[in-house]
Amino acid sequence: MAPDLATQVLHALNDAPALPLLSTDAFPDVESTLLKGALDSLLSREMVTYETIDKEVAVLTEEGAGIVKDGSHEAKVYEAVCKALDGLKITELAGVVGTVSAKVGQGKAFKEGWIKKEGDKLVKKAESIQDVTREQLQTIADTQTYPDAKVLADLKKRKLVAIQKRISFRINKGPKFALEIVKEETDLTAEMIANGAWKEKKFKPYNFAALGAQTPSGALHPLNKVRHEFRNIFFEMGFTEMSTDRFVESGFWNFDTLFVPQQHPARDLQDTFYISDPAMADKPTDTEYWENVREVHQNGKYGSTGYRYPWKAEESLRLVLRTHTTAISAAMLHKLAQNPGPARYFSIDRVFRNETVDATHLAEFHQVEGVIADYGLTLGGLIGFMKEFFKKMGIDDLRFKPAYNPYTEPSMEIFGEHKGLGKWVEIGNSGMFRPEMLESMGLPKDLRVYGWGLSLERPTMIRYKVSNIRELLGHKVDLGFIENNAAVRLDKS
């Protein structure tokens, strides 16, 4: 159909009394997409030139078209009341004019002063009426617009009119205009060369600006690209990556070793996913450490007064989806106690929390965690390290706010200036692990440990300008977004 339409365009241009030719005049019933295809084909041959005209027009809805044909709802009510010489019972109105007209038109007719109520009946009040709504819609049907914007907005609100985008074209003759479309060859064959037919052929010019066919290939998710940058920063600063393949943890490692009390709200079903089969973990083989943790919780030890509540072993052995990767850090520090000394560990992996999903929260997300163990560490050293670490991410100005964590003291929330948003945002949490946590593992009293954590999703959303986390991770992610986004450098704005 496209070649026939292209020929029609050429003949319409040739026969037009004046140029440019408007597509709305020459081809009123042809879809704009179909006509554009024919015009593009002719444009590539330089036979025509054209301009696209975008215009918003008002069109009648099905209800609006019905009013133009039969009158407005209020006019129908008025006519029905007029025909009933003794008045029309309100209960009978819907049966005469229909449910919609009775519901919509009755109030409008009252408002216009066309009818009035006497007892249980409607009676005529005005001797004659002018069906303004019908006239307004008739004008729109004829002209696809209305001079009074307020009236048009009201009709749109009443769903009698809809605004649609119409595309039309202003068409002119091109430098190679002709009434006949000559077939252009795309390939020069050996047969053409042999018999000399190539001399009579017209060849389609090469389009050197055309994009090549896209080669199907895999693509890294934006989270993995940012994760790669984080890993490079950690490795550059001498860290060792921790194994994070334990998505299911016992309450002992996930909570108790970090001295989160067993009555803490984070341990109930609002924040934690509990495993049903199997429901319980085996008791740790290091019974001395087990007893130390129990003693600190229940009675206090290593200078701590403890929480002083009856600690339950069965609660500690319940299996959960880990709520933070700090559980991995606790296990690594316990392992370090076998051969104490300076160490630097990091991990980046998923954690799970029973949260309500919204634009900034998911039930699963990634946590970036770092741990430094050494002698003579101080809070000032932690602040200095944080500044160096975040500077490598392109964040130069930090603020620190005192905070509370069950397993660190002192603790600090870390805020960075987000220049794009023009405000300070929380970018991480940090602190020095409590002595009773470290000493119960068997680590020396003078060994200090820094710990901090931050989200992987937040910096990724900032870098890729994603406002809804569900567009970054989950079933709503656009694969085109995954394939077409470039890698980022965290030290570049």
C-alpha positions as CSV (number, residue, x, y, z in Angstrom):
1,M,0.0,0.0,0.0
2,A,2.9,2.4,0.7
3,P,4.1,2.6,-3.0
4,D,0.5,3.4,-4.1
5,L,0.2,6.0,-1.4
6,A,3.5,7.5,-2.4
7,T,2.3,7.8,-6.0
8,Q,-0.9,9.4,-4.8
9,V,1.2,12.0,-2.9
10,L,3.1,12.8,-6.1
11,H,0.0,13.3,-8.2
12,A,-1.7,15.4,-5.4
13,L,1.4,17.7,-5.4
14,N,1.4,17.9,-9.2
15,D,-2.4,18.8,-9.3
16,A,-2.4,21.2,-6.3
17,P,-3.3,24.7,-7.2
18,A,-0.9,26.1,-4.6
19,L,2.0,24.7,-2.5
20,P,2.7,23.6,0.2
21,L,0.1,20.9,0.2
22,L,-1.7,20.2,3.5
23,S,-2.2,16.6,4.3
24,T,-5.4,17.3,6.1
25,D,-6.9,18.6,2.8
26,A,-5.4,16.1,0.4
27,F,-5.5,12.9,2.6
28,P,-8.1,13.5,5.5
29,D,-8.8,9.8,6.0
30,V,-5.2,8.5,5.9
31,E,-3.5,7.6,9.2
32,S,-0.6,9.9,9.9
33,T,1.8,7.0,10.5
34,L,1.0,5.5,7.1
35,L,1.3,8.8,5.4
36,K,4.6,9.5,7.1
37,G,6.0,6.2,5.8
38,A,5.2,7.2,2.2
39,L,6.6,10.7,2.7
40,D,9.9,9.3,4.2
41,S,10.3,7.0,1.3
42,L,9.9,10.0,-1.2
43,L,12.1,12.2,1.0
44,S,14.9,9.6,0.8
45,R,14.7,9.9,-3.0
46,E,14.6,13.8,-2.8
47,M,11.3,13.8,-4.5
48,V,9.5,15.7,-1.8
49,T,10.2,17.7,1.3
50,Y,7.8,18.0,4.2
51,E,7.3,19.6,7.7
52,T,5.4,17.9,10.5
53,I,2.7,19.8,12.3
54,D,1.6,18.8,15.8
55,K,-1.7,20.1,16.9
56,E,-4.0,19.4,19.9
57,V,-7.7,19.1,18.9
58,A,-10.9,18.6,20.8
59,V,-13.1,15.6,19.8
60,L,-16.4,14.5,21.2
61,T,-16.6,11.4,23.4
62,E,-19.3,8.9,22.8
63,E,-21.5,10.6,25.3
64,G,-20.8,14.0,23.7
65,A,-21.7,12.8,20.3
66,G,-25.0,11.4,21.7
67,I,-25.8,14.9,23.1
68,V,-25.2,16.5,19.6
69,K,-27.6,14.0,18.1
70,D,-30.4,13.8,20.8
71,G,-29.9,16.8,23.0
72,S,-28.3,17.3,26.5
73,H,-29.3,15.4,29.6
74,E,-30.9,18.5,31.1
75,A,-32.8,19.3,27.9
76,K,-34.2,15.7,27.9
77,V,-35.4,16.2,31.5
78,Y,-37.1,19.5,30.6
79,E,-38.8,18.0,27.5
80,A,-40.0,15.0,29.6
81,V,-41.5,17.3,32.3
82,C,-43.2,19.5,29.6
83,K,-44.8,16.4,28.0
84,A,-46.3,15.4,31.4
85,L,-49.1,18.0,31.7
86,D,-49.7,17.4,35.4
87,G,-46.0,17.2,36.2
88,L,-43.7,14.2,36.3
89,K,-43.1,12.1,39.4
90,I,-39.4,12.1,40.4
91,T,-39.5,8.3,40.7
92,E,-40.7,8.0,37.1
93,L,-38.0,10.2,35.6
94,A,-35.4,7.5,35.0
95,G,-37.9,5.4,33.2
96,V,-38.7,8.2,30.8
97,V,-35.3,9.7,30.0
98,G,-32.9,6.9,31.2
99,T,-30.9,6.5,34.3
100,V,-27.9,8.6,33.2
101,S,-30.0,11.5,31.9
102,A,-32.1,11.5,35.1
103,K,-29.1,11.5,37.4
104,V,-27.1,14.2,35.5
105,G,-29.8,16.2,33.9
106,Q,-32.1,16.8,36.8
107,G,-29.6,18.8,38.9
108,K,-28.5,20.8,35.8
109,A,-32.1,21.6,34.9
110,F,-32.8,22.8,38.5
111,K,-29.6,24.9,38.4
112,E,-30.6,26.5,35.1
113,G,-34.1,27.3,36.5
114,W,-35.9,25.2,33.8
115,I,-37.9,23.0,36.3
116,K,-39.0,23.1,39.9
117,K,-40.3,20.6,42.4
118,E,-43.9,20.5,43.7
119,G,-44.5,17.8,46.2
120,D,-43.2,14.5,44.7
121,K,-43.4,15.9,41.1
122,L,-41.3,17.9,38.7
123,V,-43.0,20.7,36.9
124,K,-42.0,23.2,34.2
125,K,-40.7,26.5,35.4
126,A,-39.3,28.1,32.2
127,E,-41.5,28.7,29.1
128,S,-38.6,27.9,26.7
129,I,-34.9,26.9,26.9
130,Q,-31.8,27.1,24.9
131,D,-29.7,23.9,24.9
132,V,-26.3,25.6,25.3
133,T,-24.4,22.4,25.9
134,R,-25.6,20.9,22.7
135,E,-24.7,24.1,20.8
136,Q,-21.2,24.1,22.4
137,L,-20.6,20.5,21.4
138,Q,-21.9,21.1,17.9
139,T,-19.3,23.9,17.5
140,I,-16.5,21.6,18.7
141,A,-17.7,18.8,16.3
142,D,-17.5,21.3,13.4
143,T,-14.2,23.1,14.3
144,Q,-12.4,20.7,16.7
145,T,-11.9,23.6,19.1
146,Y,-13.9,26.1,21.2
147,P,-13.0,29.8,21.6
148,D,-13.7,29.9,25.4
149,A,-11.0,27.8,27.2
150,K,-13.1,27.8,30.4
151,V,-16.1,26.2,28.6
152,L,-13.8,23.7,26.9
153,A,-12.2,22.7,30.3
154,D,-15.7,22.3,31.8
155,L,-16.8,20.0,29.0
156,K,-13.6,18.0,29.3
157,K,-14.2,17.6,33.0
158,R,-17.7,16.4,32.3
159,K,-16.1,13.8,29.9
160,L,-18.1,15.1,27.0
161,V,-14.9,16.2,25.2
162,A,-11.4,14.7,25.0
163,I,-8.2,16.4,23.8
164,Q,-6.2,14.4,21.2
165,K,-2.9,15.0,19.5
166,R,-3.2,15.2,15.7
167,I,-0.2,15.0,13.4
168,S,-0.4,16.5,9.9
169,F,2.1,17.4,7.2
170,R,3.0,20.4,5.0
171,I,4.3,18.9,1.8
172,N,6.4,20.5,-1.0
173,K,8.1,19.3,-4.2
174,G,11.7,18.1,-3.8
175,P,14.6,18.7,-6.2
176,K,14.1,15.4,-7.9
177,F,10.3,15.6,-8.1
178,A,8.7,13.3,-10.7
179,L,5.4,11.6,-11.2
180,E,7.0,8.1,-11.6
181,I,8.9,6.4,-8.9
182,V,11.9,4.7,-10.4
183,K,13.1,1.5,-8.7
184,E,16.5,2.0,-7.2
185,E,18.8,-1.0,-7.1
186,T,20.5,-1.8,-3.8
187,D,23.2,-4.2,-5.1
188,L,25.6,-4.2,-8.0
189,T,25.7,-7.8,-9.2
190,A,28.2,-9.7,-11.4
191,E,25.5,-10.2,-14.0
192,M,24.9,-6.4,-14.3
193,I,28.6,-5.9,-14.8
194,A,28.8,-8.7,-17.4
195,N,26.0,-7.6,-19.6
196,G,26.4,-3.8,-19.0
197,A,23.0,-3.4,-17.5
198,W,24.4,-1.4,-14.6
199,K,24.7,1.6,-17.0
200,E,20.9,1.8,-17.3
201,K,20.2,1.2,-13.6
202,K,19.6,3.7,-10.9
203,F,21.3,2.8,-7.6
204,K,20.2,3.7,-4.2
205,P,22.9,5.9,-2.5
206,Y,24.6,4.4,0.5
207,N,23.7,5.8,3.9
208,F,27.0,6.0,5.7
209,A,25.3,7.5,8.8
210,A,23.0,4.5,9.3
211,L,23.5,2.5,12.5
212,G,24.6,-1.1,12.1
213,A,22.5,-3.9,13.4
214,Q,22.7,-4.2,17.2
215,T,24.7,-7.3,18.2
216,P,22.8,-9.2,21.0
217,S,25.0,-9.4,24.1
218,G,24.9,-9.6,27.8
219,A,24.9,-6.5,29.9
220,L,25.9,-5.8,33.5
221,H,23.2,-4.5,35.8
222,P,23.9,-0.9,37.0
223,L,24.1,-2.3,40.6
224,N,26.9,-4.6,39.4
225,K,28.7,-1.7,37.7
226,V,28.7,0.4,40.9
227,R,29.5,-2.7,43.0
228,H,32.6,-3.1,40.8
229,E,33.7,0.4,41.5
230,F,33.2,-0.1,45.3
231,R,35.3,-3.3,45.1
232,N,38.1,-1.5,43.4
233,I,38.2,1.1,46.1
234,F,38.3,-1.5,48.8
235,F,41.1,-3.5,47.1
236,E,43.1,-0.3,46.5
237,M,42.9,0.4,50.3
238,G,44.2,-3.1,51.2
239,F,41.0,-4.9,52.1
240,T,40.2,-8.6,51.8
241,E,36.7,-9.6,50.5
242,M,34.7,-11.8,52.9
243,S,32.6,-14.7,51.7
244,T,28.9,-13.8,51.7
245,D,27.2,-17.0,50.5
246,R,25.3,-17.5,53.8
247,F,22.0,-15.9,53.1
248,V,20.4,-17.9,56.0
249,E,21.9,-17.2,59.4
250,S,21.0,-18.3,62.9
251,G,19.7,-15.7,65.3
252,F,23.0,-16.2,67.2
253,W,25.2,-14.8,64.5
254,N,22.6,-12.3,63.1
255,F,21.6,-10.8,66.4
256,D,23.1,-12.3,69.6
257,T,26.8,-11.9,68.7
258,L,26.0,-8.2,67.9
259,F,24.2,-7.8,71.2
260,V,20.8,-7.1,69.7
261,P,18.6,-8.0,72.7
262,Q,16.1,-10.9,72.1
263,Q,13.2,-8.5,72.8
264,H,14.4,-6.0,70.2
265,P,11.7,-5.0,67.6
266,A,14.0,-5.9,64.8
267,R,13.8,-9.5,65.8
268,D,10.0,-9.8,65.4
269,L,8.1,-10.6,62.2
270,Q,7.8,-6.9,61.3
271,D,11.5,-6.8,60.3
272,T,12.7,-10.3,60.0
273,F,12.0,-13.2,57.7
274,Y,12.1,-16.5,59.7
275,I,12.8,-19.8,58.1
276,S,10.1,-22.5,58.7
277,D,11.9,-25.6,57.4
278,P,14.3,-26.2,59.0
279,A,13.4,-23.8,61.8
280,M,16.4,-24.2,64.0
281,A,20.2,-24.1,63.5
282,D,22.8,-26.3,65.2
283,K,24.5,-25.0,68.3
284,P,27.9,-23.4,67.5
285,T,30.9,-25.7,68.1
286,D,32.7,-23.0,70.2
287,T,30.8,-23.5,73.4
288,E,33.0,-21.1,75.3
289,Y,32.0,-18.3,72.9
290,W,28.3,-19.4,73.2
291,E,28.5,-19.1,77.0
292,N,30.3,-15.7,76.8
293,V,27.5,-14.3,74.6
294,R,24.8,-15.7,76.9
295,E,26.6,-14.3,80.0
296,V,27.0,-10.8,78.5
297,H,23.3,-10.7,77.5
298,Q,21.9,-12.1,80.8
299,N,24.3,-10.9,83.5
300,G,26.9,-8.7,82.0
301,K,30.6,-9.4,81.5
302,Y,33.9,-7.7,80.4
303,G,32.9,-4.5,82.1
304,S,29.3,-4.5,80.7
305,T,26.2,-4.6,82.9
306,G,24.4,-6.6,80.2
307,Y,20.7,-6.4,79.4
308,R,19.8,-8.5,82.5
309,Y,17.0,-10.6,81.1
310,P,16.6,-14.5,80.8
311,W,18.4,-15.2,77.5
312,K,16.8,-18.1,75.6
313,A,18.9,-20.6,73.6
314,E,16.0,-21.6,71.3
315,E,15.5,-17.9,70.3
316,S,19.2,-17.7,69.4
317,L,19.1,-20.8,67.2
318,R,16.1,-19.7,65.1
319,L,17.0,-19.5,61.4
320,V,16.5,-16.2,59.6
321,L,17.2,-14.6,56.3
322,R,20.1,-12.3,57.3
323,T,19.0,-8.7,58.0
324,H,22.6,-7.3,57.5
325,T,26.0,-8.5,56.4
326,T,27.4,-7.5,59.8
327,A,26.6,-11.1,60.7
328,I,29.4,-12.1,58.3
329,S,31.7,-9.5,59.9
330,A,31.1,-11.0,63.3
331,A,31.9,-14.5,62.1
332,M,35.2,-13.2,60.5
333,L,36.2,-11.4,63.7
334,H,35.6,-14.6,65.6
335,K,37.8,-16.4,63.2
336,L,40.4,-13.6,63.6
337,A,40.5,-14.4,67.3
338,Q,42.3,-17.6,66.5
339,N,45.3,-15.5,65.2
340,P,44.8,-11.9,66.4
341,G,46.3,-9.1,64.4
342,P,45.6,-6.2,62.0
343,A,43.1,-7.0,59.3
344,R,40.8,-5.3,56.8
345,Y,37.6,-7.0,55.5
346,F,34.8,-5.9,53.3
347,S,31.6,-7.4,51.8
348,I,28.9,-6.4,49.3
349,D,25.8,-8.6,49.1
350,R,22.1,-8.9,49.6
351,V,20.2,-8.6,52.9
352,F,16.5,-9.2,53.6
353,R,14.0,-7.3,55.8
354,N,10.3,-7.6,56.1
355,E,9.5,-4.1,55.0
356,T,6.7,-2.5,53.0
357,V,7.8,-2.0,49.4
358,D,7.7,1.6,48.2
359,A,9.7,4.0,46.0
360,T,12.8,3.8,48.3
361,H,12.4,0.4,50.1
362,L,12.5,-3.2,49.0
363,A,12.3,-6.4,51.0
364,E,15.8,-7.2,49.8
365,F,18.6,-4.8,49.1
366,H,22.5,-4.7,49.1
367,Q,24.7,-3.7,52.0
368,V,28.3,-2.5,51.6
369,E,30.2,-3.3,54.7
370,G,33.8,-2.6,55.9
371,V,35.7,-3.7,59.0
372,I,39.2,-2.6,60.1
373,A,40.9,-4.4,63.1
374,D,44.1,-2.9,64.5
375,Y,45.8,-1.7,67.7
376,G,45.6,1.9,68.9
377,L,42.6,2.8,66.8
378,T,40.6,5.9,67.9
379,L,37.4,7.7,67.0
380,G,39.4,10.4,65.3
381,G,41.1,7.8,63.1
382,L,37.7,6.4,62.1
383,I,36.5,9.9,61.0
384,G,39.8,10.4,59.1
385,F,39.4,7.0,57.3
386,M,35.7,7.8,56.5
387,K,36.8,11.0,54.8
388,E,39.4,9.2,52.8
389,F,37.1,6.4,51.8
390,F,34.2,8.6,50.7
391,K,36.5,11.0,48.9
392,K,37.3,8.1,46.5
393,M,33.6,7.9,45.8
394,G,33.6,11.6,44.8
395,I,32.1,12.9,48.2
396,D,34.5,15.5,49.6
397,D,32.4,17.0,52.4
398,L,31.1,14.9,55.3
399,R,29.2,15.5,58.5
400,F,29.0,13.1,61.4
401,K,26.1,12.7,63.9
402,P,26.1,10.6,67.1
403,A,24.0,7.5,66.8
404,Y,23.1,4.3,68.7
405,N,23.9,0.8,67.5
406,P,23.7,-2.2,69.9
407,Y,27.2,-3.5,68.8
408,T,29.2,-0.2,68.4
409,E,30.1,2.5,70.9
410,P,30.7,5.3,69.9
411,S,28.5,5.2,66.8
412,M,28.1,7.8,64.1
413,E,25.7,8.4,61.2
414,I,27.6,9.8,58.1
415,F,26.0,12.5,56.0
416,G,27.3,13.8,52.6
417,E,26.3,16.8,50.6
418,H,24.3,15.8,47.6
419,K,25.1,18.6,45.2
420,G,22.4,17.5,42.7
421,L,19.7,17.7,45.3
422,G,21.3,20.6,47.2
423,K,21.0,19.0,50.6
424,W,22.7,16.7,53.1
425,V,21.7,13.0,52.9
426,E,22.6,10.1,55.1
427,I,25.1,7.9,53.3
428,G,26.2,5.4,55.9
429,N,26.5,4.3,59.5
430,S,29.7,3.6,61.4
431,G,31.2,3.0,64.8
432,M,33.8,1.1,66.9
433,F,32.7,-2.4,68.0
434,R,32.0,-2.7,71.7
435,P,34.7,-4.3,73.9
436,E,32.2,-7.0,75.3
437,M,31.5,-8.1,71.7
438,L,35.2,-8.4,70.8
439,E,36.5,-9.8,74.1
440,S,33.8,-12.5,74.2
441,M,35.3,-13.8,71.0
442,G,38.8,-14.1,72.5
443,L,40.3,-11.0,70.9
444,P,42.9,-9.0,72.9
445,K,41.6,-6.1,75.0
446,D,43.7,-3.6,73.2
447,L,42.6,-4.6,69.7
448,R,40.1,-2.1,68.3
449,V,37.7,-2.6,65.4
450,Y,36.1,0.0,63.1
451,G,32.9,-1.0,61.3
452,W,30.7,0.8,58.8
453,G,28.0,0.1,56.3
454,L,26.0,1.8,53.5
455,S,23.5,0.9,50.8
456,L,24.6,0.0,47.3
457,E,21.2,1.1,45.9
458,R,21.3,4.7,47.0
459,P,24.6,5.7,45.2
460,T,23.4,3.7,42.2
461,M,20.1,5.6,42.1
462,I,21.9,8.9,42.4
463,R,24.4,8.1,39.6
464,Y,21.8,6.8,37.2
465,K,19.1,9.3,38.1
466,V,16.6,6.7,39.2
467,S,13.9,8.0,41.5
468,N,12.1,4.7,42.2
469,I,14.0,1.7,43.5
470,R,11.6,-0.7,41.9
471,E,12.8,0.6,38.5
472,L,16.3,-0.5,39.5
473,L,15.7,-3.9,41.1
474,G,12.8,-6.2,40.6
475,H,10.3,-7.4,38.0
476,K,9.6,-3.8,36.8
477,V,13.1,-3.2,35.6
478,D,13.3,-2.2,31.9
479,L,15.8,-4.4,30.1
480,G,16.6,-1.5,27.7
481,F,17.7,0.5,30.8
482,I,20.0,-2.4,31.8
483,E,21.6,-2.7,28.3
484,N,22.0,0.9,27.4
485,N,23.4,2.5,30.6
486,A,27.2,3.1,30.6
487,A,29.5,2.3,33.4
488,V,30.2,5.1,36.0
489,R,33.2,6.3,37.9
490,L,32.4,7.0,41.5
491,D,35.1,9.8,41.6
492,K,33.4,11.6,38.7
493,S,30.4,13.9,39.1
